[in-house]
Amino acid sequence: MIEKESPVPAPLPDPASALRPVRGAARLAVVALALAGVAWAARAVWHVRLAIAGEPASGPPDQGNGVHRPLNALENSYHLVDSAGGAVTVVCAIVFLLWLDRVRDNARALSGQDARYQYLWLFLGWIVPIANLWIPRGMVADVHGSVFPERRLPAVVNWWWGLWLAGLAGGVGLIYADSTDEVIARAYQGVWPLLAADLVIVAAAATAALMVHTLTTTQQERIDEVARTDS
């Protein structure tokens, strides 16, 4: 009588096969955040220059009722700084989200657990009112917590998020809601709220860069452990 061979169990999925390189994405995110910080620092410098120069006798650029006077050289240069800063900020946001997407995928592969927030929240979490007050931080915290449940969340995550929320509450949203000419008028009339918001966002960019470096380093440690185990 021929004995039947018992079926060979299917091999378990290899976590290493699902891992994505993360160092390059982290370097790009840090560089982008540094450039964003420089862009906002430049805005702060121009806000100070406008305040020192004082409002021209002809009044603010936006005269009301759809009337705009010709801009002087300093006001024209602020328009350029503002446009360049806006472009850098958009690029920074894209690169940061690419990094976050990558470390989220790695965290899922390393922990074997699905992310608490679905993929769509990677984008909607920043723009949906009320939800944008905690979901982005939650996604970042999950990257660390799902892989290292025994470790405390690095303090830099809370510093980054606190500074980001302070910047939003301090007038960043109002700056984006106003036209550039209206921001120029605000610099002439009272520059301190603008400066406070600028400096908080510069600090938020710096702590975000440190956060990216910290979380990437810890995740890479675990990736290296998996690689050594497989080898």
Secondary structure as UniProt FT lines:
FT   HELIX           15..18
FT   HELIX           23..53
FT   TURN            57..58
FT   STRAND          62..64
FT   TURN            65..66
FT   STRAND          67..68
FT   HELIX           73..111
FT   TURN            119..120
FT   HELIX           121..124
FT   TURN            125..127
FT   TURN            129..130
FT   HELIX           131..133
FT   HELIX           135..147
FT   TURN            149..150
FT   HELIX           155..167
FT   HELIX           168..172
FT   HELIX           173..177
FT   HELIX           180..189
FT   HELIX           192..230
//
